Amino acid sequence: MACGFTEWHLPEASFVAYDGDEAVAYLSAEAFPHEFEDRGWPHAWIDGVGTVGSHRKRGIASSLIVPAMRVMAATGMEYALLGVDSEN
């Protein structure tokens, strides 16, 4: 699989923000249908979100969350989950 993506990657709910030609932030989404029954509802994960240092504190990565969640909802996901690394 190219770019390390798995069969669970949701390209339609994943985004990259650019400043000119430079990629400055991203959001990657995944869904694991085999977990839906265990949790009791369809859901997607925000697998990764980040911004390059020179563009932090501008809300760029945060602005990618809204369209990602809209796509997730439009594809039947009832919840969006985000794991957090407290040391990052």
DAJOCOR-V664601 format. One record per pair of residues at least 24 apart in sequence whose C-alpha atoms are under 7 Angstrom apart, sorted by the first residue. I is the first residue (numbers start at 1). GAP is how many residues later the second one is. Records with the same first field share a line. If there is no record, write none. Layout:
I: GAP, GAP
This chain:
8: 24
13: 55, 58, 59
14: 54
15: 49
24: 27, 28, 31
25: 25, 26, 27, 35, 36
26: 24, 25, 35
27: 37
41: 37
42: 35, 36, 37
43: 34, 35, 36, 37
44: 28, 33, 35, 36, 37
45: 35, 36, 37
46: 34, 35, 36
47: 35
